[in-house]
Amino acid sequence: MPKHPIAVELEAINREGETQVVRDSGLTVQGYSVYLRAVKASGLAMATWVADYDTIGPAYELAERLSVALAIPLSVLVPGSSLIQVRREPTATSGPTTTAN
């Protein structure tokens, strides 16, 4: 079934016992997960796990690259960070890109 990507999400996670998303629950952040949200042809929404990271830097870089490459929004769900609730629409460029030598 074809899927239409609608968003990239970066979430803080806690790995004690069962892995849980950390929002403002008071859990300790122990890593970061990147997910691709999509809608199936049937209309059902789903999330596909892409990668886990121990630190936010590489996780954010991957999430941002996916967002730009797929021209879909990036949602960052990380408590206690200046990145909280960062939600942006990617900017699409048209036409050739030129550089000066």
LOVO-565508 format. One line per field, with one value per atom (N, C-alpha, C): chain; x, y, z; residue number from 1; atom name. Coordinates in pm, whole numbers, padded with zeros to 5 digits. Layout:
REM residues N
cadena	(A ...)
c1	(X ...)
c2	(Y ...)
c3	(Z ...)
num	(NUM ...)
atomo	(CA ...)
***
This chain:
REM residues 101
cadena	(A A A A A A A A A A A A A A A A A A A A A A A A A A A A A A A A A A A A A A A A A A A A A A A A A A A A A A A A A A A A A A A A A A A A A A A A A A A A A A A A A A A A A A A A A A A A A A A A A A A A A A A A A A A A A A A A A A A A A A A A A A A A A A A A A A A A A A A A A A A A A A A A A A A A A A A A A A A A A A A A A A A A A A A A A A A A A A A A A A A A A A A A A A A A A A A A A A A A A A A A A A A A A A A A A A A A A A A A A A A A A A A A A A A A A A A A A A A A A A A A A A A A A A A A A A A A A A A A A A A A A A A A A A A A A A A A A A A A A A A A A A A A A A A A A A A A A A A A A A A A A A A)
c1	(00083 00000 00088 00065 00145 00122 00229 00220 00262 00198 00231 00293 00425 00486 00427 00399 00339 00423 00515 00597 00714 00819 00931 00923 00938 00933 01062 01112 01227 01175 01190 01135 01244 01236 01324 01267 01356 01309 01377 01309 01360 01361 01476 01490 01480 01436 01423 01300 01321 01209 01167 01041 00990 01024 01072 01107 00983 00996 00884 00927 00832 00857 00855 00953 00961 00909 00804 00758 00778 00679 00695 00656 00687 00645 00740 00851 00948 01046 01032 01127 01260 01367 01499 01514 01569 01595 01721 01709 01822 01858 01794 01824 01718 01733 01644 01609 01484 01437 01384 01407 01354 01250 01133 01023 00976 00925 00862 00713 00632 00486 00434 00341 00284 00138 00069 -00071 -00079 -00140 -00160 -00272 -00280 -00386 -00524 -00534 -00661 -00702 -00608 -00636 -00583 -00533 -00478 -00340 -00315 -00184 -00094 00034 00130 00262 00345 00478 00579 00684 00791 00917 00974 01097 01209 01293 01405 01537 01559 01687 01678 01767 01785 01926 01940 02071 02082 02204 02227 02226 02263 02268 02179 02141 02046 02106 02235 02297 02275 02321 02302 02155 02074 01932 01864 01897 01839 01885 02012 02065 01992 01973 01901 01756 01689 01549 01535 01626 01620 01645 01742 01770 01651 01587 01468 01357 01337 01233 01254 01377 01408 01398 01455 01455 01314 01226 01090 00992 01041 00957 00834 00858 00751 00794 00698 00732 00817 00894 00972 00914 00881 00833 00935 00983 01081 01010 01003 00933 01034 01106 01214 01194 01170 01149 01277 01264 01377 01484 01448 01545 01492 01584 01541 01475 01483 01421 01276 01225 01088 00990 00902 00793 00840 00961 01004 00924 00851 00771 00784 00835 00854 00808 00769 00737 00864 00909 01030 01009 01115 01105 01151 01068 01102 01164 01267 01327 01298 01286 01262 01370 01397 01497 01636 01732 01870 01935 02026 02104 02241 02284 02415 02507 02636 02735 02841 02898 03007 03139 03226 03359 03460)
c2	(-00118 00000 00125 00219 00341 00424 00492 00578 00718 00818 00957 01016 01051 01109 01245 01269 01396 01474 01408 01480 01394 01463 01398 01440 01344 01377 01333 01421 01392 01391 01277 01263 01221 01274 01230 01100 01005 00876 00839 00752 00694 00544 00480 00337 00248 00301 00217 00129 -00001 -00092 -00080 -00050 -00031 00110 00124 00255 00343 00466 00559 00693 00766 00902 00993 01081 01175 01310 01357 01492 01573 01595 01665 01572 01444 01344 01331 01401 01390 01275 01197 01089 01147 01075 01116 01088 01184 01164 01080 00967 00876 00856 00929 00917 00988 00977 01046 00954 00957 00875 00965 00922 00993 00901 00958 00884 00957 00881 00937 00907 01010 00993 00991 00901 00887 00849 00869 00828 00725 00612 00508 00548 00480 00506 00489 00402 00378 00494 00588 00700 00682 00563 00537 00600 00664 00724 00621 00631 00540 00612 00556 00610 00499 00533 00438 00487 00401 00435 00442 00545 00562 00531 00593 00573 00620 00567 00612 00666 00768 00827 00853 00853 00885 01035 01114 01259 01327 01451 01520 01570 01600 01657 01574 01448 01367 01337 01323 01297 01415 01536 01656 01672 01645 01658 01565 01439 01345 01389 01429 01471 01592 01686 01806 01771 01684 01645 01573 01484 01415 01514 01609 01709 01790 01832 01911 01825 01706 01618 01579 01557 01514 01631 01753 01874 01857 01810 01793 01857 01891 01958 01872 01940 01877 01918 01820 01847 01793 01879 01838 01837 01718 01700 01663 01764 01743 01837 01783 01870 01937 02057 02127 02171 02194 02233 02353 02430 02543 02494 02363 02306 02265 02284 02242 02308 02227 02271 02347 02317 02373 02302 02376 02318 02413 02363 02451 02380 02459 02408 02420 02313 02323 02415 02481 02570 02496 02499 02433 02537 02497 02588 02536 02628 02585 02646 02580 02630 02587 02614 02572 02658 02597 02668 02694 02818 02854 02897 02875 02919 02997 03094 03175 03103 03110 03047 03145)
c3	(00000 00000 00000 -00089 -00089 00037 00079 00197 00157 00216 00189 00315 00314 00433 00465 00594 00634 00734 00806 00904 00949 00995 01062 01207 01299 01442 01512 01596 01682 01824 01893 02028 02125 02246 02354 02408 02443 02493 02624 02700 02824 02802 02829 02800 02923 03037 03157 03141 03139 03114 02970 02948 02813 02765 02644 02590 02585 02639 02644 02589 02531 02486 02609 02619 02730 02681 02740 02708 02835 02913 03040 03154 03141 03238 03356 03354 03461 03443 03337 03310 03264 03290 03245 03096 03022 02880 02867 02797 02779 02633 02544 02403 02320 02190 02097 01980 01939 01827 01716 01594 01477 01413 01386 01324 01199 01105 00987 00997 01004 01009 00866 00840 00705 00714 00603 00592 00481 00511 00411 00316 00203 00106 00168 00269 00337 00428 00452 00540 00681 00712 00845 00858 00972 00998 01064 01038 01099 01121 01208 01232 01205 01136 01107 01177 01261 01331 01229 01240 01148 01219 01336 01406 01551 01635 01773 01787 01872 01900 02050 02101 02242 02268 02166 02181 02078 02108 02021 01891 01888 01767 01642 01641 01520 01492 01596 01578 01509 01555 01496 01351 01326 01190 01093 01133 01048 01026 01135 01124 01032 01046 00962 00815 00789 00651 00588 00665 00613 00582 00672 00655 00527 00505 00386 00261 00265 00147 00105 00201 00170 00162 00194 00193 00281 00406 00504 00636 00724 00849 00943 01028 01133 01267 01351 01487 01584 01674 01775 01909 01971 02097 02205 02253 02349 02467 02589 02705 02751 02805 02865 02768 02645 02544 02467 02412 02330 02201 02175 02055 02079 02201 02231 02134 02084 01997 01874 01827 01701 01594 01519 01412 01295 01187 01073 00947 00852 00720 00639 00576 00495 00377 00338 00224 00100 00000 -00126 -00218 -00288 -00384 -00523 -00615 -00753 -00841 -00948 -01041 -00999 -01086 -01058 -00949 -00878 -00778 -00838 -00830 -00885 -00773 -00793 -00695 -00767 -00697 -00755 -00733 -00828 -00816 -00765)
num	(1 1 1 2 2 2 3 3 3 4 4 4 5 5 5 6 6 6 7 7 7 8 8 8 9 9 9 10 10 10 11 11 11 12 12 12 13 13 13 14 14 14 15 15 15 16 16 16 17 17 17 18 18 18 19 19 19 20 20 20 21 21 21 22 22 22 23 23 23 24 24 24 25 25 25 26 26 26 27 27 27 28 28 28 29 29 29 30 30 30 31 31 31 32 32 32 33 33 33 34 34 34 35 35 35 36 36 36 37 37 37 38 38 38 39 39 39 40 40 40 41 41 41 42 42 42 43 43 43 44 44 44 45 45 45 46 46 46 47 47 47 48 48 48 49 49 49 50 50 50 51 51 51 52 52 52 53 53 53 54 54 54 55 55 55 56 56 56 57 57 57 58 58 58 59 59 59 60 60 60 61 61 61 62 62 62 63 63 63 64 64 64 65 65 65 66 66 66 67 67 67 68 68 68 69 69 69 70 70 70 71 71 71 72 72 72 73 73 73 74 74 74 75 75 75 76 76 76 77 77 77 78 78 78 79 79 79 80 80 80 81 81 81 82 82 82 83 83 83 84 84 84 85 85 85 86 86 86 87 87 87 88 88 88 89 89 89 90 90 90 91 91 91 92 92 92 93 93 93 94 94 94 95 95 95 96 96 96 97 97 97 98 98 98 99 99 99 100 100 100 101 101 101)
atomo	(N CA C N CA C N CA C N CA C N CA C N CA C N CA C N CA C N CA C N CA C N CA C N CA C N CA C N CA C N CA C N CA C N CA C N CA C N CA C N CA C N CA C N CA C N CA C N CA C N CA C N CA C N CA C N CA C N CA C N CA C N CA C N CA C N CA C N CA C N CA C N CA C N CA C N CA C N CA C N CA C N CA C N CA C N CA C N CA C N CA C N CA C N CA C N CA C N CA C N CA C N CA C N CA C N CA C N CA C N CA C N CA C N CA C N CA C N CA C N CA C N CA C N CA C N CA C N CA C N CA C N CA C N CA C N CA C N CA C N CA C N CA C N CA C N CA C N CA C N CA C N CA C N CA C N CA C N CA C N CA C N CA C N CA C N CA C N CA C N CA C N CA C N CA C N CA C N CA C N CA C N CA C N CA C N CA C N CA C N CA C N CA C N CA C N CA C N CA C N CA C N CA C)
***
